[in-house]
Amino acid sequence: GAINVKAIPFIKRNRLGKNIVFMGHMYYPPNENSLEYIARGILPNLKKINKDYRVTILGSIPKNVVDKYSDTDIIFKGNIDDIGSELLKYDIAIAPLFEGSGTRLKLLDYMASGIPTITTTLGVEGLHEDIFKNLIIEDEICNYAGKINNLLCDGDLYDKLSVDGRNYVEKYY
């Protein structure tokens, strides 16, 4: 896989924002399972820390999935024509993946845009090993809220992951 970094603008992000993104078509069961982790585990814990946290889901989303999560504060945007411009709106990206296969191109999109990213060990499977230096790995859902909040409080780490993530994608993909 490759990423067209010219189509994904990089900006220095405002780490004080509370906008989180997850990309994935919800017709694919592993992505819907990730949505379940976000809706029932990650977002409620984030709201305990700060009620301003918002999670947006990008990708094809069947109505029954939107209805299933109508009791959450999750924002469903559906398919986006210009993913590069859309990603400029987010402060942190997550990919709590515990199943599935293939290259996780969503991580490369996030990182190319300069969004600091948190994912699982499975989330980086199949990507160049230097990725471990350019994002945060967390395999316990109960720890995501703390990792997200800590990342936003650590300006040096936030800026490093943002710049290094983009450089990683440019170098390897």
N, CA, C and O of each residue as an XYZ file, in Angstrom:
692
protein
N       0.829     -1.187      0.000
C       0.000      0.000      0.000
C       0.863      1.236      0.000
O       2.013      1.215      0.440
N       0.300      2.299     -0.493
C       0.982      3.587     -0.519
C      -0.022      4.685     -0.224
O      -1.224      4.521     -0.431
N       0.480      5.790      0.256
C      -0.338      6.949      0.578
C       0.157      8.106     -0.263
O       1.361      8.346     -0.345
N      -0.759      8.825     -0.888
C      -0.400     10.010     -1.649
C      -0.325     11.185     -0.677
O      -1.332     11.843     -0.415
N       0.875     11.448     -0.140
C       1.010     12.500      0.861
C       0.717     13.887      0.292
O       0.438     14.816      1.049
N       0.775     14.035     -1.018
C       0.420     15.328     -1.619
C      -1.083     15.596     -1.505
O      -1.520     16.747     -1.532
N      -1.865     14.526     -1.379
C      -3.322     14.678     -1.255
C      -3.765     14.806      0.205
O      -4.936     15.060      0.485
N      -2.829     14.629      1.122
C      -3.158     14.722      2.547
C      -2.315     15.839      3.146
O      -1.142     15.639      3.461
N      -2.914     17.010      3.302
C      -2.143     18.127      3.850
C      -1.748     17.876      5.305
O      -2.483     17.262      6.079
N      -0.570     18.371      5.640
C      -0.060     18.276      7.005
C      -0.173     19.655      7.644
O       0.205     20.659      7.041
N      -0.698     19.699      8.871
C      -0.702     20.945      9.631
C      -0.280     20.659     11.061
O      -0.459     19.558     11.581
N       0.283     21.683     11.676
C       0.560     21.580     13.112
C      -0.787     21.726     13.809
O      -1.511     22.699     13.599
N      -1.100     20.761     14.622
C      -2.409     20.692     15.248
C      -2.457     21.443     16.573
O      -1.436     21.697     17.211
N      -3.689     21.790     16.964
C      -3.946     22.398     18.261
C      -4.201     21.276     19.252
O      -5.303     20.729     19.294
N      -3.218     20.930     20.036
C      -3.346     19.789     20.932
C      -4.356     20.025     22.045
O      -4.640     19.110     22.818
N      -4.899     21.219     22.143
C      -5.893     21.499     23.176
C      -7.295     21.118     22.726
O      -8.242     21.205     23.507
N      -7.435     20.694     21.467
C      -8.728     20.266     20.959
C      -9.116     18.913     21.510
O      -8.279     18.172     22.026
N     -10.373     18.603     21.397
C     -10.901     17.348     21.946
C     -11.604     16.530     20.862
O     -12.527     15.769     21.153
N     -11.162     16.692     19.607
C     -11.806     16.025     18.471
C     -11.028     14.777     18.077
O      -9.869     14.851     17.671
N     -11.685     13.634     18.205
C     -11.064     12.340     17.947
C     -11.731     11.721     16.725
O     -12.936     11.874     16.522
N     -10.952     11.029     15.924
C     -11.487     10.416     14.708
C     -11.150      8.927     14.653
O     -10.096      8.482     15.106
N     -12.088      8.178     14.079
C     -11.862      6.782     13.707
C     -12.425      6.612     12.311
O     -13.578      6.962     12.059
N     -11.618      6.074     11.394
C     -12.072      5.803     10.025
C     -12.272      4.314      9.853
O     -11.439      3.504     10.262
N     -13.391      3.967      9.239
C     -13.635      2.569      8.938
C     -15.049      2.349      8.463
O     -15.996      2.886      9.037
N     -15.194      1.567      7.426
C     -16.524      1.240      6.934
C     -17.187      0.274      7.909
O     -16.598     -0.738      8.288
N     -18.391      0.585      8.305
C     -19.080     -0.203      9.327
C     -19.803     -1.419      8.752
O     -20.543     -2.102      9.461
N     -19.584     -1.686      7.459
C     -20.055     -2.940      6.881
C     -19.046     -4.060      7.158
O     -19.325     -5.234      6.916
N     -17.886     -3.684      7.662
C     -16.806     -4.630      7.953
C     -16.835     -4.908      9.457
O     -16.563     -4.007     10.251
N     -17.160     -6.139      9.863
C     -17.338     -6.438     11.288
C     -16.194     -6.012     12.212
O     -16.480     -5.526     13.307
N     -14.912     -6.161     11.842
C     -13.868     -5.679     12.755
C     -13.960     -4.170     13.040
O     -13.667     -3.734     14.154
N     -14.361     -3.379     12.045
C     -14.528     -1.946     12.282
C     -15.729     -1.675     13.184
O     -15.670     -0.811     14.059
N     -16.816     -2.411     12.971
C     -17.976     -2.222     13.847
C     -17.638     -2.647     15.277
O     -18.123     -2.041     16.232
N     -16.829     -3.662     15.427
C     -16.402     -4.059     16.771
C     -15.547     -2.963     17.411
O     -15.643     -2.720     18.614
N     -14.719     -2.310     16.611
C     -13.944     -1.175     17.126
C     -14.874     -0.051     17.562
O     -14.638      0.599     18.580
N     -15.930      0.176     16.787
C     -16.927      1.178     17.158
C     -17.552      0.844     18.509
O     -17.784      1.735     19.325
N     -17.821     -0.413     18.740
C     -18.381     -0.838     20.030
C     -17.419     -0.499     21.168
O     -17.845      0.003     22.208
N     -16.131     -0.768     20.981
C     -15.132     -0.416     22.001
C     -15.115      1.091     22.250
O     -15.018      1.544     23.391
N     -15.211      1.856     21.170
C     -15.203      3.315     21.291
C     -16.442      3.794     22.038
O     -16.344      4.582     22.979
N     -17.604      3.313     21.613
C     -18.872      3.797     22.167
C     -19.100      3.372     23.607
O     -19.624      4.152     24.403
N     -18.723      2.170     23.951
C     -19.064      1.630     25.278
C     -17.908      1.680     26.271
O     -18.117      1.572     27.480
N     -16.679      1.844     25.758
C     -15.524      1.845     26.650
C     -14.749      3.147     26.641
O     -14.539      3.749     27.694
N     -14.321      3.589     25.472
C     -13.427      4.746     25.389
C     -14.158      6.059     25.631
O     -13.759      6.825     26.508
N     -15.213      6.339     24.881
C     -15.889      7.629     24.986
C     -16.484      7.886     26.372
O     -16.325      8.992     26.888
N     -17.160      6.921     26.997
C     -17.678      7.192     28.352
C     -16.569      7.554     29.352
O     -16.767      8.411     30.213
N     -15.418      6.910     29.238
C     -14.305      7.232     30.124
C     -13.714      8.606     29.817
O     -13.288      9.317     30.728
N     -13.685      8.984     28.536
C     -13.227     10.326     28.174
C     -14.162     11.386     28.727
O     -13.707     12.416     29.223
N     -15.457     11.146     28.648
C     -16.450     12.123     29.125
C     -16.330     12.328     30.637
O     -16.673     13.396     31.143
N     -15.849     11.321     31.357
C     -15.612     11.477     32.801
C     -14.456     12.447     33.057
O     -14.438     13.145     34.071
N     -13.505     12.485     32.144
C     -12.351     13.375     32.262
C     -12.735     14.789     31.836
O     -12.429     15.763     32.524
N     -13.412     14.887     30.686
C     -13.809     16.188     30.148
C     -14.986     15.967     29.200
O     -14.877     15.217     28.230
N     -16.092     16.613     29.480
C     -17.312     16.405     28.690
C     -17.198     16.929     27.254
O     -18.067     16.653     26.427
N     -16.132     17.684     26.951
C     -15.968     18.262     25.612
C     -15.389     17.297     24.583
O     -15.350     17.620     23.395
N     -14.940     16.124     25.012
C     -14.413     15.163     24.033
C     -15.508     14.752     23.060
O     -16.653     14.514     23.444
N     -15.122     14.673     21.774
C     -16.026     14.236     20.719
C     -15.336     13.191     19.859
O     -14.146     13.304     19.565
N     -16.085     12.177     19.458
C     -15.568     11.153     18.556
C     -16.403     11.185     17.285
O     -17.634     11.171     17.328
N     -15.704     11.227     16.149
C     -16.357     11.208     14.846
C     -15.931      9.945     14.109
O     -14.761      9.563     14.125
N     -16.895      9.307     13.468
C     -16.648      8.108     12.669
C     -16.785      8.487     11.201
O     -17.793      9.064     10.791
N     -15.768      8.160     10.414
C     -15.779      8.398      8.975
C     -15.838      7.059      8.260
O     -15.136      6.121      8.640
N     -16.656      6.961      7.241
C     -16.769      5.734      6.457
C     -18.225      5.345      6.276
O     -19.111      5.927      6.900
N     -18.470      4.371      5.431
C     -19.836      3.895      5.174
C     -20.451      3.356      6.464
O     -19.856      2.538      7.167
N     -21.647      3.835      6.751
C     -22.295      3.457      8.007
C     -23.753      3.118      7.727
O     -24.534      4.003      7.380
N     -24.132      1.847      7.871
C     -25.534      1.483      7.674
C     -26.417      2.128      8.739
O     -25.975      2.369      9.862
N     -27.653      2.401      8.379
C     -28.590      3.046      9.300
C     -28.746      2.261     10.599
O     -28.853      2.857     11.671
N     -28.760      0.931     10.516
C     -28.937      0.156     11.749
C     -27.774      0.354     12.717
O     -27.962      0.261     13.930
N     -26.585      0.624     12.203
C     -25.434      0.887     13.073
C     -25.583      2.265     13.718
O     -25.345      2.421     14.916
N     -25.974      3.255     12.930
C     -26.216      4.586     13.495
C     -27.290      4.509     14.578
O     -27.140      5.095     15.650
N     -28.367      3.788     14.297
C     -29.446      3.634     15.281
C     -28.964      2.942     16.551
O     -29.352      3.321     17.656
N     -28.126      1.937     16.394
C     -27.611      1.184     17.545
C     -26.837      2.081     18.512
O     -26.829      1.837     19.718
N     -26.190      3.111     17.984
C     -25.364      3.990     18.806
C     -25.998      5.372     18.997
O     -25.300      6.339     19.304
N     -27.295      5.464     18.818
C     -27.981      6.747     18.968
C     -27.948      7.253     20.412
O     -28.161      8.441     20.654
N     -27.684      6.365     21.366
C     -27.612      6.764     22.777
C     -26.226      7.285     23.168
O     -25.986      7.590     24.336
N     -25.325      7.385     22.206
C     -23.973      7.872     22.478
C     -23.822      9.271     21.886
O     -24.702      9.751     21.171
N     -22.718      9.907     22.186
C     -22.417     11.226     21.612
C     -21.546     11.123     20.372
O     -20.912     12.101     19.977
N     -21.509      9.960     19.760
C     -20.670      9.767     18.577
C     -21.294     10.479     17.377
O     -22.508     10.450     17.172
N     -20.431     11.113     16.598
C     -20.844     11.806     15.375
C     -20.516     10.894     14.202
O     -19.381     10.436     14.065
N     -21.502     10.633     13.361
C     -21.304      9.800     12.173
C     -21.328     10.695     10.945
O     -22.342     11.330     10.653
N     -20.214     10.747     10.227
C     -20.130     11.586      9.032
C     -20.295     10.801      7.744
O     -20.577     11.399      6.705
N     -20.132      9.501      7.769
C     -20.263      8.717      6.552
C     -19.054      8.860      5.650
O     -17.953      9.175      6.103
N     -19.277      8.624      4.364
C     -18.181      8.707      3.391
C     -17.791     10.160      3.156
O     -18.640     11.050      3.138
N     -16.511     10.381      2.980
C     -15.959     11.716      2.766
C     -15.213     11.698      1.439
O     -14.384     10.821      1.196
N     -15.512     12.673      0.580
C     -14.845     12.743     -0.721
C     -13.385     13.185     -0.610
O     -12.517     12.648     -1.298
N     -13.121     14.152      0.248
C     -11.771     14.702      0.384
C     -11.248     14.387      1.783
O     -11.352     15.212      2.691
N     -10.692     13.202      1.948
C     -10.254     12.752      3.264
C      -9.115     13.627      3.797
O      -9.021     13.846      5.005
N      -8.262     14.121      2.919
C      -7.159     14.973      3.352
C      -7.646     16.223      4.062
O      -7.135     16.572      5.126
N      -8.624     16.897      3.486
C      -9.182     18.097      4.118
C      -9.969     17.753      5.372
O      -9.930     18.496      6.353
N     -10.674     16.646      5.349
C     -11.469     16.246      6.519
C     -10.574     15.954      7.719
O     -10.913     16.330      8.841
N      -9.459     15.304      7.509
C      -8.586     14.943      8.623
C      -7.987     16.153      9.328
O      -7.535     16.041     10.468
N      -7.976     17.301      8.671
C      -7.450     18.520      9.302
C      -8.286     18.955     10.506
O      -7.837     19.781     11.301
N      -9.478     18.416     10.647
C     -10.406     18.814     11.711
C     -10.203     18.079     13.028
O     -10.879     18.388     14.009
N      -9.295     17.121     13.075
C      -9.188     16.253     14.251
C      -7.849     16.415     14.959
O      -6.836     16.768     14.355
N      -7.884     16.144     16.260
C      -6.720     16.338     17.120
C      -6.009     15.035     17.475
O      -4.797     15.024     17.690
N      -6.754     13.952     17.536
C      -6.203     12.630     17.839
C      -6.963     11.608     17.018
O      -8.165     11.745     16.793
N      -6.250     10.581     16.571
C      -6.872      9.467     15.856
C      -6.712      8.209     16.693
O      -5.699      8.010     17.363
N      -7.739      7.362     16.641
C      -7.654      6.079     17.343
C      -8.017      4.958     16.389
O      -8.758      5.140     15.423
N      -7.473      3.801     16.692
C      -7.776      2.599     15.920
C      -7.691      1.402     16.867
O      -6.711      0.658     16.840
N      -8.717      1.215     17.708
C      -8.704      0.087     18.642
C      -9.084     -1.210     17.931
O     -10.211     -1.691     18.048
N      -8.132     -1.759     17.198
C      -8.360     -2.939     16.361
C      -7.888     -4.204     17.066
O      -6.738     -4.301     17.494
N      -8.784     -5.157     17.179
C      -8.456     -6.423     17.825
C      -8.701     -7.618     16.920
O      -8.538     -8.765     17.336
N      -9.091     -7.346     15.683
C      -9.305     -8.402     14.700
C      -9.224     -7.778     13.318
O      -9.217     -6.556     13.174
N      -9.163     -8.622     12.313
C      -9.089     -8.140     10.944
C      -7.738     -8.478     10.339
O      -6.856     -9.032     10.994
N      -7.607     -8.130      9.081
C      -6.362     -8.427      8.381
C      -6.099     -7.344      7.354
O      -6.922     -6.453      7.146
N      -4.966     -7.431      6.727
C      -4.596     -6.454      5.718
C      -3.813     -5.309      6.326
O      -3.628     -5.237      7.541
N      -3.358     -4.419      5.467
C      -2.613     -3.256      5.907
C      -3.580     -2.205      6.408
O      -4.575     -1.897      5.753
N      -3.287     -1.667      7.555
C      -4.173     -0.663      8.167
C      -3.847      0.710      7.587
O      -3.146      1.510      8.206
N      -4.365      0.963      6.401
C      -4.074      2.215      5.715
C      -4.604      3.417      6.480
O      -4.084      4.522      6.325
N      -5.633      3.222      7.304
C      -6.169      4.341      8.087
C      -5.074      4.945      8.962
O      -5.036      6.161      9.150
N      -4.183      4.112      9.500
C      -3.098      4.634     10.331
C      -2.181      5.530      9.513
O      -1.740      6.577      9.987
N      -1.899      5.122      8.298
C      -1.023      5.917      7.438
C      -1.690      7.227      7.043
O      -1.025      8.260      6.959
N      -2.991      7.196      6.801
C      -3.726      8.436      6.524
C      -3.656      9.383      7.716
O      -3.353     10.566      7.559
N      -3.936      8.861      8.908
C      -3.874      9.686     10.125
C      -2.498     10.325     10.263
O      -2.368     11.535     10.446
N      -1.487      9.485     10.171
C      -0.127      9.961     10.412
C       0.338     10.938      9.324
O       1.047     11.900      9.619
N      -0.054     10.698      8.085
C       0.306     11.614      7.003
C      -0.276     13.003      7.254
O       0.326     14.016      6.900
N      -1.446     13.033      7.864
C      -2.105     14.293      8.167
C      -1.509     14.979      9.393
O      -1.782     16.153      9.644
N      -0.700     14.252     10.150
C      -0.104     14.830     11.348
C      -0.921     14.616     12.597
O      -0.690     15.279     13.608
N      -1.881     13.697     12.547
C      -2.702     13.422     13.722
C      -1.986     12.381     14.588
O      -1.753     11.260     14.136
N      -1.640     12.739     15.818
C      -1.093     11.721     16.718
C      -2.099     10.579     16.859
O      -3.304     10.807     16.975
N      -1.588      9.358     16.847
C      -2.441      8.180     16.723
C      -2.191      7.178     17.837
O      -1.058      6.946     18.257
N      -3.295      6.588     18.303
C      -3.242      5.510     19.289
C      -3.931      4.300     18.678
O      -5.051      4.400     18.176
N      -3.258      3.161     18.723
C      -3.810      1.939     18.160
C      -3.348      0.740     18.994
O      -2.711      0.896     20.036
N      -3.677     -0.423     18.522
C      -3.295     -1.672     19.187
C      -2.102     -2.313     18.467
O      -1.693     -1.873     17.393
N      -1.573     -3.335     19.073
C      -0.488     -4.094     18.441
C      -0.966     -4.653     17.101
O      -0.233     -4.601     16.113
N      -2.179     -5.181     17.060
C      -2.718     -5.689     15.799
C      -2.874     -4.569     14.774
O      -2.736     -4.799     13.572
N      -3.159     -3.369     15.242
C      -3.348     -2.236     14.340
C      -2.136     -1.914     13.493
O      -2.282     -1.389     12.390
N      -0.953     -2.212     13.976
C       0.264     -1.902     13.216
C       0.818     -3.101     12.459
O       1.831     -2.999     11.767
N       0.145     -4.230     12.599
C       0.614     -5.441     11.921
C       0.702     -5.207     10.416
O      -0.223     -4.680      9.799
N       1.827     -5.606      9.843
C       2.029     -5.477      8.405
C       2.666     -4.170      7.984
O       2.977     -3.993      6.807
N       2.871     -3.241      8.921
C       3.511     -1.966      8.601
C       4.983     -2.008      8.994
O       5.389     -2.813      9.832
N       5.766     -1.146      8.390
C       7.202     -1.104      8.667
C       7.441     -0.928     10.158
O       6.748     -0.153     10.817
N       8.428     -1.652     10.692
C       8.667     -1.716     12.141
C       8.977     -0.367     12.788
O       8.806     -0.227     13.999
N       9.415      0.607     12.040
C       9.685      1.926     12.624
C       8.414      2.631     13.093
O       8.486      3.665     13.758
N       7.259      2.077     12.751
C       5.999      2.700     13.157
C       5.880      2.802     14.672
O       5.228      3.714     15.180
N       6.498      1.882     15.396
C       6.391      1.875     16.858
C       6.921      3.160     17.489
O       6.514      3.521     18.594
N       7.819      3.846     16.800
C       8.381      5.099     17.310
C       7.488      6.296     17.006
O       7.755      7.403     17.473
N       6.427      6.083     16.223
C       5.674      7.211     15.676
C       4.207      7.253     16.067
O       3.441      8.069     15.555
N       3.826      6.380     16.968
C       2.463      6.394     17.485
C       2.454      5.707     18.841
O       3.493      5.249     19.317
N       1.288      5.634     19.461
C       1.157      4.997     20.773
C       0.419      3.681     20.602
O      -0.628      3.621     19.958
N       0.975      2.630     21.184
C       0.339      1.312     21.175
C      -0.336      1.104     22.523
O       0.286      1.268     23.573
N      -1.613      0.743     22.483
C      -2.351      0.419     23.702
C      -3.319     -0.715     23.395
O      -4.185     -0.585     22.529
N      -3.170     -1.817     24.103
C      -4.004     -2.992     23.866
C      -5.132     -3.157     24.886
O      -5.896     -4.119     24.809
N      -5.242     -2.242     25.827
C      -6.308     -2.314     26.835
C      -7.266     -1.146     26.646
O      -6.878      0.011     26.811
N      -8.510     -1.441     26.302
C      -9.509     -0.393     26.074
C      -9.645      0.516     27.288
O      -9.810      1.727     27.140
N      -9.576     -0.050     28.472
C      -9.752      0.755     29.688
C      -8.657      1.815     29.846
O      -8.816      2.735     30.649
N      -7.560      1.712     29.109
C      -6.465      2.683     29.208
C      -6.516      3.773     28.141
O      -5.741      4.727     28.203
N      -7.409      3.650     27.170
C      -7.427      4.606     26.056
C      -7.717      6.029     26.514
O      -7.043      6.961     26.073
N      -8.691      6.217     27.378
C      -9.053      7.575     27.800
C      -7.860      8.255     28.461
O      -7.573      9.418     28.178
N      -7.181      7.552     29.321
C      -6.002      8.118     29.966
C      -4.905      8.432     28.981
O      -4.269      9.482     29.076
N      -4.669      7.534     28.028
C      -3.635      7.768     27.008
C      -3.969      8.997     26.167
O      -3.095      9.812     25.869
N      -5.234      9.123     25.788
C      -5.670     10.270     24.984
C      -5.464     11.558     25.770
O      -4.864     12.510     25.271
N      -5.959     11.581     26.984
C      -5.850     12.788     27.809
C      -4.388     13.133     28.085
O      -4.007     14.301     28.006
N      -3.565     12.135     28.407
C      -2.147     12.386     28.664
C      -1.436     12.927     27.429
O      -0.578     13.805     27.533
N      -1.794     12.403     26.267
C      -1.177     12.879     25.028
C      -1.499     14.347     24.793
O      -0.638     15.113     24.362
N      -2.727     14.737     25.070
C      -3.107     16.136     24.877
C      -2.444     17.051     25.905
O      -2.299     18.249     25.661
N      -2.045     16.508     27.037
C      -1.384     17.303     28.080
C       0.129     17.386     27.886
O       0.783     18.229     28.500
N       0.683     16.535     27.054
C       2.132     16.484     26.834
C       2.445     17.082     25.465
O       2.495     16.370     24.461
N       2.654     18.392     25.437
C       2.878     19.094     24.179
C       4.067     18.585     23.395
O       4.017     18.512     22.167
N       5.144     18.230     24.095
C       6.338     17.744     23.399
C       6.062     16.415     22.691
O       6.421     16.242     21.527
N       5.426     15.483     23.394
C       5.105     14.185     22.786
C       4.109     14.363     21.651
O       4.249     13.757     20.589
N       3.105     15.198     21.881
C       2.089     15.448     20.857
C       2.745     15.950     19.567
O       2.498     15.415     18.486
N       3.578     16.976     19.693
C       4.240     17.551     18.513
C       5.184     16.554     17.858
O       5.267     16.494     16.632
N       5.894     15.773     18.660
C       6.818     14.772     18.122
C       6.069     13.724     17.303
O       6.469     13.408     16.183
N       4.978     13.182     17.863
C       4.214     12.164     17.134
C       3.603     12.748     15.858
O       3.517     12.063     14.839
N       3.188     13.986     15.914
C       2.607     14.623     14.735
C       3.622     14.728     13.603
O       3.356     14.285     12.486
N       4.770     15.306     13.881
C       5.801     15.505     12.860
C       6.425     14.176     12.444
O       6.578     13.905     11.253
N       6.783     13.350     13.424
C       7.429     12.077     13.111
C       6.502     11.135     12.355
O       6.957     10.355     11.518
N       5.195     11.201     12.645
C       4.234     10.372     11.922
C       4.211     10.718     10.442
O       4.224      9.832      9.587
N       4.176     12.006     10.146
C       4.189     12.445      8.748
C       5.491     12.010      8.071
O       5.476     11.492      6.955
N       6.613     12.225      8.758
C       7.907     11.837      8.179
C       7.984     10.336      7.924
O       8.548      9.909      6.917
N       7.430      9.541      8.816
C       7.408      8.089      8.659
C       6.658      7.698      7.383
O       7.140      6.875      6.606
N       5.490      8.285      7.173
C       4.688      7.948      5.979
C       5.429      8.402      4.720
O       5.455      7.676      3.726
N       6.021      9.572      4.752
C       6.762     10.033      3.581
C       7.942      9.112      3.271
O       8.241      8.855      2.105
N       8.602      8.622      4.298
C       9.787      7.790      4.104
C       9.451      6.392      3.596
O      10.121      5.885      2.697
N       8.415      5.761      4.165
C       8.162      4.352      3.863
C       6.970      4.081      2.941
O       6.877      2.993      2.371
N       6.073      5.029      2.786
C       4.858      4.735      2.022
C       4.539      5.765      0.974
O       3.543      5.634      0.263
